[in-house]
Amino acid sequence: MKKFVLNESRLPRAWYNVAADLPGGLAPVLHPGTLQPIGPSDLAPLFPMAIIEQEVSTERFVTIPDEVRDALRLFRPTPLVRAERLERYLDTPAHIYFKNESVSPAGSHKTNTAIPQAWYNRREGIRKLVTETGAGQWGSALSFAGQLFGLEVEIYMVAVSYLQKPYRRSLMRAWGGEVHSSPSNRTASGRAVRAEHPDSPGSLGIAISEAVERAASDPLAHYALGSVLNHVCLHQTVIGIEAREQMAEAGEYPDVVIGCVGGGSNFAGLAFPFVPDKLEGRPVRLMAVEPASCPTLTKGVYAYDYGDIARLTPVVKMFTLGHDFVPPAIHAGGLRYHGDSPLVSRLVHDGIAEARAIPQNACFEAAVTFARTEGILPAPESSHAIRAAIDEALEAKAEGKPRVILFNLSGHGHFDLSAYDDYLDGKLQDAEYPAEAVAAATLRLPRVDGGVPPA
């Protein structure tokens, strides 16, 4: 059997909260001004109380509201597919499965958190959501969710992606989203960057500063984030919860679970529901794959840092390249963030998950192979997971041993055709982020309790 599809009645009724299973819990979140632990009142200007409660929750399961489940039924449960044609092409004894999140209206997994975030905000009387977006998947998803629940959506899109992906902008606008290139002249933080760097390609850290500034200035607006934070990772666990049931129907269990990582949400969504098995001793590997040009987990420092360049956001402990990091203009725009989810970072730091960095040409090679065998053109972000899955399958071939591989196809690449043109025309360049730049960034990290973060 090639495709495993759950009936709508089996759509998960609760999200899984990995924080409940982490020994000792997470390091406290700090106020950006005082560097002291924050409370719910500090987050209230940005988020609805239900989201704040989810952010700090230590409950193992959080019930999904019926209205949210009804909206998720537009595209969930998503299929689990066995990539038999890819297996035959690779001539591998490995069995390769992928969770196809590209079937959502916005074409990516981001819709899984956009829908509950929009619903909780609307229930609290909020009229507008302000956000940032890298490659545009999150901005598209939130624009769609805003339409579902009658919310205005204002989006600050990283400048290089704003130019690279005009049709992703078109999709946001079609769903009513108001899209601005970041850094912009609409905010003090954007103007400050433009004054110093008029031709700045932008970064997620800059765009976050602009979105937070705009949201905080409007009493009827809130900020929405598509990755990194605990509640976002929580919402994404519908992916892995479904995948566990589907793998059982396939009669197999994964040896390795793979997801690409920028902020960490799609890896978290697939991998977190397998963490209890890992903690109980089951030999499942959880692999987070990132760009070599933005190697947060593989070269970054595990320390407290701000989430944005203007230092407006709460300070969290995570792997980071420094909050003022401006990445190379690679095509995987959704993976260009300087930090990673505190939850994902903690799992990698503790050895529960592993991390790998891959250059973009190798990823696009894998993406083209996948498209030519399985028929789906993947997003550049997803190509990182595909590259790792192919490498695992080839390793199984070299060993002459079977291996069950599960990866997250986090989105399609229909709005990334210019990136594929660049690859097929031989124009893509690989970039390695230098370790000395990371060392320099540690000098600009916040001094928590008067100390200097470790290099």
C-alpha positions, -999 to 999 in steps of 0.1 A, spaced: 0 0 0 14 34 -10 -9 59 8 -23 59 43 -52 82 49 -71 86 82 -108 93 83 -118 128 95 -132 113 127 -96 104 137 -83 139 135 -65 144 169 -86 158 198 -56 170 217 -22 184 211 9 168 227 30 190 249 66 178 250 74 202 278 56 179 302 82 152 295 114 172 298 133 165 330 136 197 350 115 217 326 126 246 304 148 276 314 126 306 324 117 332 297 131 366 306 118 402 301 139 420 274 143 451 295 150 436 330 163 402 321 141 388 349 115 361 345 83 373 328 47 367 339 15 365 319 9 402 321 41 409 302 28 389 273 -8 401 274 -1 430 249 10 405 223 -10 373 228 -45 362 239 -45 346 274 -53 311 260 -21 312 240 -1 325 269 -14 296 290 -3 271 263 31 288 261 38 280 298 17 248 301 33 216 316 1 196 309 9 166 287 -21 170 264 -40 202 255 -76 198 242 -81 212 206 -113 233 206 -142 219 184 -142 250 163 -105 246 155 -110 210 147 -138 219 123 -115 243 105 -86 218 104 -109 193 87 -106 214 56 -74 195 49 -66 172 78 -58 144 84 -30 147 58 -17 116 40 12 95 49 28 83 17 54 56 11 79 69 -15 82 36 -34 93 52 -67 121 70 -49 131 38 -31 133 20 -65 153 48 -80 178 47 -51 178 9 -52 178 9 -14 164 -17 11 152 13 31 115 21 34 109 58 30 76 75 42 67 111 41 39 131 58 24 153 31 17 187 47 17 204 12 -20 196 9 -31 224 32 -48 255 16 -16 276 20 5 247 8 25 241 40 23 229 76 20 265 88 -18 264 86 -18 240 116 -10 268 140 -24 297 120 -60 284 125 -59 281 163 -40 313 167 -66 332 147 -94 315 165 -81 323 200 -75 359 191 -109 364 176 -125 349 207 -107 375 228 -120 403 207 -89 411 187 -95 426 152 -61 424 137 -30 402 137 5 414 128 33 391 118 65 385 99 72 360 73 103 346 56 96 327 24 59 335 28 44 302 39 35 316 73 22 349 60 0 329 35 -13 306 62 -22 334 86 -39 354 58 -60 324 51 -68 318 88 -76 355 92 -103 352 65 -118 322 82 -123 341 114 -128 377 102 -94 392 112 -73 417 94 -37 405 88 -6 428 84 26 410 73 63 421 72 80 399 47 118 396 46 130 418 17 150 392 -2 120 368 -2 96 397 -10 116 401 -42 123 364 -49 87 352 -43 62 376 -58 34 350 -62 36 341 -25 28 378 -19 -1 375 -44 -15 346 -24 -14 366 8 -31 395 -8 -58 373 -23 -67 362 12 -68 398 23 -33 401 38 -15 435 37 22 427 28 52 450 33 88 444 25 110 444 56 129 465 66 103 491 59 98 528 66 66 520 86 83 513 119 111 528 140 130 495 140 127 493 102 138 528 96 168 523 119 180 493 99 175 512 66 194 542 78 224 520 86 220 495 57 199 510 29 202 479 8 195 454 36 182 420 24 163 418 57 161 390 82 134 374 103 149 391 133 143 425 116 108 416 104 99 403 139 109 437 154 87 455 129 57 432 136 60 434 173 63 472 173 32 475 151 11 451 172 21 466 205 10 501 193 -26 490 185 -49 479 214 -71 459 190 -41 441 174 -20 412 186 12 396 173 12 361 158 43 339 153 46 310 130 75 291 146 99 290 176 75 295 205 61 266 226 25 271 216 34 270 179 53 237 183 23 224 204 -2 231 176 20 214 150 20 180 169 -12 170 150 14 160 123 32 134 144 1 122 162 -14 113 129 18 99 116 21 75 145 -13 60 137 -5 59 100 28 42 105 10 16 127 -14 10 98 16 5 75 28 -21 100 61 -3 106 79 20 130 105 46 120 142 41 127 147 78 120 123 108 119 135 138 99 123 174 96 139 206 83 146 233 109 145 271 107 126 280 139 117 244 145 79 241 141 76 214 114 104 193 129 86 196 163 53 187 148 65 154 134 92 145 159 77 156 193 51 128 195 79 103 192 99 118 221 81 97 248 92 65 229 128 78 228 128 86 265 115 51 272 145 36 254 131 29 219 160 35 194 143 60 172 165 89 160 151 124 157 170 144 131 167 182 127 182 194 93 192 230 87 210 250 60 248 252 62 245 289 57 223 293 88 237 265 111 219 275 143 219 240 159 252 228 146 274 259 151 253 282 173 256 288 210 231 274 235 225 306 255 199 333 263 192 356 234 166 380 220 142 369 193 146 400 172 172 426 162 155 455 181 154 435 214 117 439 218 108 402 223 112 380 254 147 365 259 148 327 257 174 301 261 180 285 227 207 277 201 215 311 184 237 327 159 231 361 175 200 383 173 217 407 148 224 378 124 216 387 88 217 354 67 229 349 32 201 351 6 195 314 1 162 303 -14 151 284 17 137 316 32 118 299 59 150 285 74 169 318 78 162 325 114 191 332 139 176 311 167 157 279 172 127 268 193 137 265 230 120 231 230 139 219 199 171 234 212 167 217 246 162 183 229 193 188 208 214 200 237 203 170 258 211 145 229 174 135 225 175 149 190 204 153 166 212 181 141 227 182 107 236 211 83 235 208 45 243 232 17 216 243 -7 228 228 -39 228 193 -24 193 200 -11 180 211 -45 195 180 -61 175 159 -38 144 180 -44 146 175 -82 151 137 -76 121 136 -54 100 156 -80 110 133 -108 102 101 -89 73 111 -66 58 139 -87 57 165 -60 78 197 -63 89 204 -27 95 237 -10 132 245 -7 128 242 31 115 207 27 144 197 4 167 197 35 146 168 50 145 150 16 183 153 13 188 138 47 162 110 40 180 101 7 213 100 25 199 77 51 185 55 24 219 53 6 236 45 39 212 16 44 220 5 9 257 6 16 252 -14 48 228 -38 30 204 -34 59 167 -23 60 159 11 76 125 28 80 127 65 73 100 91 80 103 127 70 80 157 69 72 172 35 64 205 50 52 223 19 52 224 -19 75 245 -41 50 259 -66 59 295 -56 96 287 -57 101 281 -94 127 309 -97 148 290 -72 145 259 -93 155 278 -124 186 291 -106 195 256 -96 189 240 -130 208 269 -146 238 263 -123 234 297 -106 230 286 -70 260 292 -47 266 274 -14 276 294 16 291 282 49 285 304 79 319 310 96 325 298 131 343 331 139 311 350 132 293 330 158 321 336 183 318 373 176 280 372 181 284 358 216 298 391 227 265 408 219 242 383 236 224 395 267 243 392 300 220 371 322 227 375 359 257 396 351 274 367 333 287 363 298 271 335 277 294 306 269 313 307 236 
